[in-house]
Every structure is written in structure tokens, then in C-alpha cells.
């Protein structure tokens, strides 16, 4: 196992923006059938105010156990504003591409996972990866930035006042939030270039309403993008794996019914990477 922290520096980055990369040994001595591994790039939530531990390393460890490489994006948060975060995500993808041969990464099977505000970041990457500003800012071809899929856990999606988690948009956009939030309301930006998506949410989420995932699914449906959506009737916001592994100090953060989401995501991922 290689563990490496890769600094990220784009316009507006904080000094501690980085990618935490967990790279599995992949010997080519005949002892393993696998020669290259898919990479799961994880964007923790935290309302663009911080990046959560519970939605980072524990999720990475799950995917490592499944045989994938994984990484946690510690992106810049407030007072650092859009598009810094999405550019850092793009830069992380490019750095992984640079290391793909040495680390045996299958870059054709790079999947971006995100929770809550990290789900907004992952979904935003899904809609913006091929936009001209990304290629120009990063000095890259858009084909080098393309993700294979998105996994979105109770994501912030919409700036619609009825369903928005406004704190995330204020932290992402600063004093421009009122004027520019609609420009990063992801359900309005979906095109046929968005990769296949897996989404899950809870009906009881009182922080980021379930309509965020429903609106995203409807937008994907309209464009003919394959997606899988699971809505669990019970469960608070910010469950991460929803298992005892991520139980909060106050006893919250565990919901046995919702813990099945990761098994469903594993099955979806297996179908995606075989395709």
C-alpha cells in the first residue's frame, strides 16, 4: 500500500488543499489477475465550510477492501470560492493520470463520489468537466478530465429556494451567492456529457431535502443519462456509511436500513466498470 498526500494548487487554493491517495500494491509477477485498478475519488461533505472525516477515509477504506484504489479530496473551503474547488478536483484527476502507469490506475474507470456539499462538487464536476474554462485553467484536454461515473450521497444539488441548502451556496460563492447560485444549480446544467450516476438520499433528511436527488434524477432522465436512485424513508443527514464505523460521539450517524446503500453502490459500480 502506498499512501501519499499530493498538494493541489490552482487559482484561489488554500495552503492545505490536497489529495490523499491510497494506492494498493498491484504486482505483475503472476500472483494477481488484476493488472490495473479503478480509482474512486471521494469528495467529503461539510457545507463547503470544512471537509468531513466521516465522509472521507472510512468511505475510502470500504472501496480499498473492494479492490479499488481510492483517494480523498481535501478541497479548499470557505473563504475560498468557486471555481477553486472544481479546479482542484480536475487537477487531482490530472495528477492521477500522471501517475497512472506507476500506480497501475485504470483511468478509464475513474469514478467520483461525493456526499452532501461534496456531492454538489462531484455532480458539478460531472457537468463542467468538458467546459472550456476547465481545460484553459488546468492546461489540459477535456478528454483527460472525463470521469466514468458519479456516486452521489444525499447531495446538495439545487439552488431552488424551496429545497436549497443555502449555507453551502453561501460558503461556495461568498457575497455573490444571491446573484450566482443559479449558475451552479446542477439540475439546470445537466447535458448528455454527464456520466452515469448513482444517487441515494433519505426522505427524512431535514438538512438537504430529498428533492435535491429527485431533481437531479429527473434532469438525468430528461437527457437519457443512465442513473440509479435509492430513497430510504428514514435517516438523518450526513450518514456516510450509516454503519457503526462512522457513529458520531453523540450516538447519531447510524441507520441500519440505510447502510445497505453501499452494497447497492458496489453492485452498480461493478456493472459500470464492466461496461
Secondary structure, 3 states (H helix, E strand, C coil): CEEEEEECCCCCCCCCCEEEEEECCCCCCCCCCCCCEEEEEEECCCCCCCCCCCCCHHHHHHHHHCCCEEEEEECCCCCCCCCHHHHHHHHHHHHHHHHHHHHCEEEEEEEEEEECHHHHHHHHHHHHCCCHHHHHHHCCCHHHHCCCEEEEECCCCCCCCCCCCHHHHHHHHHHHHHHHHHHHCHHHCCCCCCCEEEEEEECCCCCCCCHHHHHHHHHHHHHCCCEEEEEECCCCCCCCCCCHHHCCCCCCCCCCCHHHHHHHHHHHHHHHHHC
